[in-house]
Amino acid sequence: MPIQSKWQALQTEAINPASVKLDTAPVADIIDLMISEDRKVISAVHRERERIAHGVDIITHALRKGGRLLFAGAGTSGRLGVVEAAEMPPTFGTPLSLVQAVMAGGRDAMFQSREGVEDDYAAGIRALARLHVSQKDVVVGVSASGMTPFVRGTFAKARTAGAKIIFVTCCVTPELKTFVDLTIAPIVGPEVIAGSTRLKAGTATKLILNMLTTVAMVRTGKTYGNLMVDVQVASEKLRDRARRIVSVATGLDYDEATKLLRRARDNVKVAIVMHKAQLSYAKATALLKEANQSVRKAVGEDVEDRLKQVTDSA
């Protein structure tokens, strides 16, 4: 049968032979099938390991030079970018402007599907224009099919601005390879429900975006060992986490760590440096600035032995 649809040949639109009896299968069998299919996601993402690492390098370099990380997508892909951007400030203490996201249909589309907005190429151009994208920035466009016009519009604007472009997709799109700086394309195969890219494609995308942001943040000094030392103390849970991090890193008991954190104005990094270097708040802050906000560089001390003691005792 001749192909009449430009989407018909896409891997993300293909029919999965393992799930053709999906609507008559027992619930337990459907769950087993979905678990089996999801296992393929890890392998697909692992095959993109080197390209993900390259993406981390691109983002890290941009952040160190004063650039921003901007996500663009539509539907599930857009929402995943929004989630990634929203989680950076509380986790890593980043300013709201550092990691941002645009999605087809705007804010309303985050909570309610707005079909058709993804087809607006010009809207993608306008969305990035509103962010004043520049050559310092990195734009991560996300499109499971690789064909979303809104995302391609953001690429056009990013290219004219001189920004770096990373394309995360689940389909091979040869025509964009020379247009973007890096393509990360985990081929996860047909979905359990044909075309439902919120499933395997969405899971693969979430994994990759997690890696791009998390590793880039680690590389820019946002952790000390695996401790979240730039956590924002914005709730009782996060305040408790901050106290425990200070306690682990310094060896102080919980109450003493609480007092130290208070003197450090709820800044975990400053608290650790104050204790380890025996400095005032002002001098610890200055030392961190000289060390590019790296606790390890500021105190000249590893934290691995301390972390191992904690895990061994647990």
Rosetta blueprint (number, residue, H / E / L):
1 M L
2 P L
3 I L
4 Q L
5 S L
6 K L
7 W L
8 Q L
9 A L
10 L L
11 Q H
12 T H
13 E H
14 A L
15 I L
16 N L
17 P H
18 A H
19 S H
20 V L
21 K L
22 L H
23 D H
24 T H
25 A L
26 P L
27 V H
28 A H
29 D H
30 I H
31 I H
32 D H
33 L H
34 M H
35 I H
36 S H
37 E H
38 D H
39 R H
40 K H
41 V H
42 I H
43 S H
44 A H
45 V H
46 H H
47 R L
48 E L
49 R H
50 E H
51 R H
52 I H
53 A H
54 H H
55 G H
56 V H
57 D H
58 I H
59 I H
60 T H
61 H H
62 A H
63 L H
64 R H
65 K L
66 G L
67 G L
68 R L
69 L E
70 L E
71 F E
72 A E
73 G E
74 A L
75 G H
76 T H
77 S H
78 G H
79 R H
80 L H
81 G H
82 V H
83 V H
84 E H
85 A H
86 A H
87 E H
88 M H
89 P H
90 P H
91 T H
92 F H
93 G L
94 T L
95 P L
96 L L
97 S L
98 L L
99 V E
100 Q E
101 A E
102 V E
103 M E
104 A L
105 G L
106 G L
107 R L
108 D H
109 A H
110 M H
111 F H
112 Q L
113 S L
114 R L
115 E L
116 G L
117 V H
118 E H
119 D H
120 D L
121 Y H
122 A H
123 A H
124 G H
125 I H
126 R H
127 A H
128 L H
129 A H
130 R H
131 L L
132 H L
133 V L
134 S L
135 Q L
136 K L
137 D L
138 V E
139 V E
140 V E
141 G E
142 V E
143 S L
144 A L
145 S L
146 G L
147 M L
148 T L
149 P H
150 F H
151 V H
152 R H
153 G H
154 T H
155 F H
156 A H
157 K H
158 A H
159 R H
160 T H
161 A H
162 G L
163 A L
164 K E
165 I E
166 I E
167 F E
168 V E
169 T L
170 C L
171 C L
172 V L
173 T L
174 P H
175 E H
176 L H
177 K L
178 T L
179 F L
180 V L
181 D L
182 L E
183 T E
184 I E
185 A L
186 P L
187 I L
188 V L
189 G L
190 P L
191 E L
192 V L
193 I L
194 A L
195 G L
196 S L
197 T L
198 R L
199 L L
200 K H
201 A H
202 G H
203 T H
204 A H
205 T H
206 K H
207 L H
208 I H
209 L H
210 N H
211 M H
212 L H
213 T H
214 T H
215 V H
216 A H
217 M H
218 V H
219 R H
220 T L
221 G L
222 K L
223 T L
224 Y E
225 G L
226 N L
227 L E
228 M L
229 V L
230 D L
231 V L
232 Q L
233 V L
234 A L
235 S L
236 E H
237 K H
238 L H
239 R H
240 D H
241 R H
242 A H
243 R H
244 R H
245 I H
246 V H
247 S H
248 V H
249 A H
250 T H
251 G L
252 L L
253 D L
254 Y H
255 D H
256 E H
257 A H
258 T H
259 K H
260 L H
261 L H
262 R H
263 R H
264 A L
265 R L
266 D L
267 N L
268 V H
269 K H
270 V H
271 A H
272 I H
273 V H
274 M H
275 H H
276 K H
277 A H
278 Q L
279 L L
280 S L
281 Y H
282 A H
283 K H
284 A H
285 T H
286 A H
287 L H
288 L H
289 K H
290 E H
291 A L
292 N L
293 Q L
294 S L
295 V H
296 R H
297 K H
298 A H
299 V H
300 G L
301 E L
302 D L
303 V L
304 E H
305 D H
306 R H
307 L H
308 K H
309 Q H
310 V H
311 T H
312 D H
313 S H
314 A L
